[in-house]
């Protein structure tokens, strides 16, 4: 049994029930102390649960946890009251398990736990050792000055180019729906000075999004424009960018940029992986120039691994280990930075 579970087992039964009620942990009508601790441990004592719960907390609660993780000996009742508010007696918490202070919020999470008095030390409140180790590190990234202003997102520019080209002449398509080389050469000239390999990858990335948005329709071996395209082009650039981003997050089409890095993608929930990539770049400081080297390791220490049972294993049995090693996860994140995240204008 780990230290966190031992500390939960040492709590009064009333406080254990109050934590379970506050965290919506189901307890059988007739259960003993062993079953109660087992269910608390199963619901609380997991690294991923800690990361997800921490991300949902308010900034002042996160700041309090970062301060408490440095207090290995914990805080006395008076110190805790002075910093984070009063913790009511156990009987009152059990009768009304709704936090009245920041300290009570952390106690009812099952994270800040009271320890009995052991002379010469008085009763103290502290975080379990496993929780201190699993709490995300504060994000600290060295900045290299202000980032230059970015222009029109490449995905928006490629969309306008593709739709205008299709309005002049239907675009030739392969049997699998991809654009033929003759069409890609025409688009590459219009997207200059963009390099031809990136121009081809960008057009192949945008094409299924335009189909999902109803802007293009396939007729035999060509892609033709639909009446919806004119209304789309009449929108502002910000609205076009938002629609393209939303279409990418929910499209069932596999990402071509991911294939060389992860050939077997049958167990990947692509929408979840895409949303996580967007959440990662949203955590980066705005308008700051950052070096991509080492960026994954810093973000993983704060936000957890990029791939986990939420992004994998959704079609088969749940998995209990990290699906990707750090080297592969870093390569996927780096490719996403250079590819869709950059094309959609989420990073410069």
Beta strands, then each sheet from edge to edge (+ up, - down):
strand 1: 75-76
strand 2: 112-115
strand 3: 124-127
strand 4: 171-172
strand 5: 216-219
strand 6: 222-225
sheet 1: 1+ 3- 2+
sheet 2: 4+ 6- 5+
end
